Amino acid sequence: MIIDGHEIDSHIIKCTKSPYQTVIEQSKSVKDKIFLIGIQSPELPLYWMFVEAKGSSTLEMFDNFLRKTWLECCGHMSHFIIGNIYYEKHPLDEDIGDNKSRTMKASIENILDTNSVFHHEYDYGTTTYLQLKVFAVRCGTVGKPIILVARNEAPSWLCTFCKNPATKVCGICGIGLRNVFCHKCLAKHSCTKEKGVALPLVNSPRTAQCGYTG
């Protein structure tokens, strides 16, 4: 399950001013469905966050939020996968095999519900994969289409050589206990002699991928 081992989803539900409900009772005074969505990197599960999203917000808005918070480096393409449908900013004119291509203009409330599990992929070369799950839906209001509710604290990495706090990672070797360095020890790693290979350690599953610097 996404956010495995964490109880923060229950904590968030208890602390919200408007209780979450599996079944929404529509109210004339409350227009919005608010979706509590957990997001995690399957490959680096230490990176996770929870957001609240208005049901009226689109997948394109969600994609932009993920780019701004975690992903954007070079304007790469991206898509959501929900069921067997690919939601893209510029969908294909025809479906390919069993996979259907649709636009990201679709509203969240029209395609997601409680317990929906779906995926997001950014950059089709050095891809960052995300798994997402709708934990609950409630009636209420939020100030923006999508807001950050909670996220993991930045992981603490220790330099491969001296065990002091690391600040850099090798963009060739990727994230790992043997590929992170403090500023003083960076030159000891052979890959980093090449210009632009050393990247900053940032609180994102995009760390050490492509040219991502946070």
C-alpha positions as CSV (number, residue, x, y, z in Angstrom):
1,M,0.0,0.0,0.0
2,I,1.1,3.5,-0.7
3,I,2.7,5.3,2.3
4,D,3.4,1.9,3.8
5,G,4.1,2.0,7.5
6,H,2.8,5.5,8.0
7,E,-0.3,6.4,10.0
8,I,-0.3,10.0,8.9
9,D,-3.4,9.5,6.6
10,S,-5.5,8.7,9.7
11,H,-4.0,11.6,11.6
12,I,-4.9,14.0,8.8
13,I,-8.4,12.8,8.6
14,K,-8.9,13.2,12.4
15,C,-7.5,16.7,12.3
16,T,-9.4,18.2,9.4
17,K,-12.1,20.6,10.3
18,S,-14.6,19.0,8.0
19,P,-14.8,15.2,8.5
20,Y,-13.9,12.9,5.6
21,Q,-16.6,10.6,4.4
22,T,-16.6,7.6,2.1
23,V,-20.0,8.6,0.8
24,I,-20.5,12.3,0.1
25,E,-23.7,13.9,1.2
26,Q,-24.1,16.9,-1.1
27,S,-24.9,20.2,0.6
28,K,-26.2,23.4,-0.9
29,S,-23.8,25.5,1.1
30,V,-20.7,23.3,0.3
31,K,-20.0,22.9,-3.4
32,D,-16.6,21.2,-3.4
33,K,-15.5,17.6,-3.1
34,I,-12.1,17.6,-1.5
35,F,-9.8,14.6,-2.2
36,L,-7.1,13.5,0.2
37,I,-4.4,12.0,-2.0
38,G,-1.2,10.3,-0.9
39,I,1.8,10.3,-3.3
40,Q,4.9,8.2,-3.0
41,S,7.9,7.1,-5.1
42,P,7.7,3.2,-5.4
43,E,11.5,3.2,-6.0
44,L,12.4,5.6,-3.2
45,P,9.5,5.2,-0.7
46,L,11.1,7.5,1.8
47,Y,9.8,10.3,-0.4
48,W,6.1,10.9,0.1
49,M,3.5,13.6,0.6
50,F,-0.3,14.1,1.1
51,V,-2.3,16.8,-0.7
52,E,-5.8,18.0,-0.7
53,A,-7.3,18.6,-4.2
54,K,-10.6,20.1,-5.2
55,G,-12.7,17.8,-7.2
56,S,-13.1,20.5,-9.9
57,S,-9.3,20.7,-10.4
58,T,-8.0,19.1,-13.5
59,L,-5.3,16.5,-13.9
60,E,-3.3,19.2,-15.7
61,M,-3.4,21.3,-12.6
62,F,-2.2,18.3,-10.6
63,D,0.6,17.6,-13.1
64,N,1.7,21.2,-12.7
65,F,1.7,20.9,-8.9
66,L,3.8,17.7,-9.0
67,R,6.3,19.4,-11.4
68,K,6.6,22.5,-9.2
69,T,6.9,20.5,-6.0
70,W,9.0,17.5,-7.0
71,L,9.8,17.0,-10.6
72,E,10.5,19.9,-13.1
73,C,13.9,20.1,-14.5
74,C,13.9,20.4,-18.3
75,G,10.3,20.6,-19.4
76,H,9.9,16.9,-20.1
77,M,6.7,15.2,-21.0
78,S,4.5,13.4,-18.5
79,H,1.3,11.6,-18.1
80,F,-1.1,10.0,-15.5
81,I,-2.2,6.4,-15.9
82,I,-5.6,5.6,-14.4
83,G,-6.9,2.2,-15.3
84,N,-5.9,1.6,-18.9
85,I,-6.1,5.2,-19.8
86,Y,-3.2,7.6,-20.3
87,Y,-4.0,11.2,-19.5
88,E,-1.6,13.6,-21.4
89,K,-1.4,17.3,-22.1
90,H,-1.3,16.4,-25.8
91,P,-3.0,13.1,-26.2
92,L,-2.5,10.8,-29.2
93,D,-5.1,11.0,-32.0
94,E,-5.7,7.2,-31.8
95,D,-5.6,4.6,-29.0
96,I,-2.7,2.2,-29.0
97,G,-3.7,-1.4,-28.3
98,D,-5.5,-1.7,-25.0
99,N,-4.2,1.7,-23.8
100,K,-6.4,4.8,-24.4
101,S,-5.1,8.3,-24.6
102,R,-7.1,11.2,-23.1
103,T,-6.5,14.8,-22.2
104,M,-5.4,16.1,-18.8
105,K,-8.3,18.6,-18.9
106,A,-10.4,16.0,-17.2
107,S,-11.6,16.9,-13.7
108,I,-10.5,14.8,-10.7
109,E,-14.0,14.2,-9.4
110,N,-15.0,12.7,-12.8
111,I,-12.4,10.0,-12.8
112,L,-11.3,9.3,-9.2
113,D,-13.0,8.1,-6.0
114,T,-12.1,6.8,-2.6
115,N,-9.4,4.1,-2.8
116,S,-8.5,4.9,-6.4
117,V,-4.9,4.0,-7.1
118,F,-3.2,5.5,-10.1
119,H,0.3,6.5,-11.4
120,H,2.2,9.4,-12.7
121,E,5.3,9.4,-14.9
122,Y,7.6,12.3,-15.6
123,D,10.3,12.3,-18.3
124,Y,10.2,9.3,-20.7
125,G,14.0,9.0,-20.7
126,T,15.1,9.3,-17.1
127,T,11.7,8.6,-15.7
128,T,10.5,9.4,-12.2
129,Y,7.6,7.1,-11.3
130,L,5.0,8.1,-8.7
131,Q,2.2,6.0,-7.2
132,L,-0.9,7.9,-5.9
133,K,-3.9,6.8,-3.9
134,V,-7.2,8.6,-2.9
135,F,-7.4,7.9,0.8
136,A,-10.7,9.8,1.4
137,V,-13.2,12.3,0.1
138,R,-15.0,15.0,2.0
139,C,-17.2,18.0,1.4
140,G,-15.6,21.4,2.1
141,T,-13.5,24.2,0.8
142,V,-9.8,24.8,0.3
143,G,-8.1,28.0,-0.7
144,K,-6.3,26.7,-3.8
145,P,-7.1,23.9,-6.3
146,I,-4.3,21.7,-4.7
147,I,-2.6,22.2,-1.4
148,L,0.2,20.4,0.3
149,V,-0.9,18.9,3.6
150,A,2.1,16.9,4.7
151,R,5.4,15.5,3.4
152,N,8.4,13.5,4.5
153,E,11.2,15.3,6.3
154,A,14.3,15.6,4.1
155,P,16.4,12.4,4.5
156,S,19.8,12.6,6.2
157,W,22.5,11.2,4.0
158,L,26.1,10.7,5.2
159,C,29.2,11.2,3.0
160,T,30.5,8.0,1.5
161,F,34.0,8.8,2.6
162,C,34.0,10.8,5.8
163,K,30.4,10.1,7.2
164,N,29.8,13.8,7.6
165,P,26.4,15.2,6.3
166,A,26.3,14.8,2.5
167,T,25.1,17.6,0.2
168,K,25.9,16.2,-3.3
169,V,25.0,13.1,-5.2
170,C,26.5,11.5,-8.3
171,G,24.2,12.0,-11.3
172,I,25.7,9.0,-13.1
173,C,25.6,6.4,-10.2
174,G,22.3,7.7,-8.9
175,I,21.1,8.0,-5.3
176,G,22.6,5.5,-2.9
177,L,24.7,5.2,0.2
178,R,27.9,4.9,-1.8
179,N,27.1,7.8,-4.2
180,V,26.6,10.8,-1.8
181,F,29.3,13.2,-0.7
182,C,30.1,16.2,1.3
183,H,31.6,19.2,-0.5
184,K,35.2,18.4,0.6
185,C,35.1,14.7,-0.5
186,L,33.3,15.2,-3.8
187,A,36.5,15.2,-5.8
188,K,37.3,11.7,-4.5
189,H,34.5,10.2,-6.6
190,S,35.8,9.5,-10.1
191,C,32.5,10.3,-11.9
192,T,32.3,13.8,-10.5
193,K,35.4,14.9,-12.3
194,E,33.1,15.4,-15.3
195,K,31.5,18.8,-15.3
196,G,27.8,18.8,-14.3
197,V,27.7,15.3,-12.9
198,A,27.5,16.3,-9.2
199,L,23.9,17.3,-8.3
200,P,22.5,18.7,-5.0
201,L,20.7,16.3,-2.6
202,V,17.2,17.6,-2.5
203,N,14.0,16.4,-0.8
204,S,12.5,14.8,-3.9
205,P,12.3,11.4,-5.7
206,R,13.8,13.3,-8.7
207,T,17.1,13.6,-6.8
208,A,20.1,12.5,-8.9
209,Q,18.0,12.3,-12.1
210,C,18.6,14.3,-15.3
211,G,19.6,17.8,-14.2
212,Y,17.2,18.2,-11.3
213,T,18.3,20.6,-8.7
214,G,15.1,21.1,-6.7
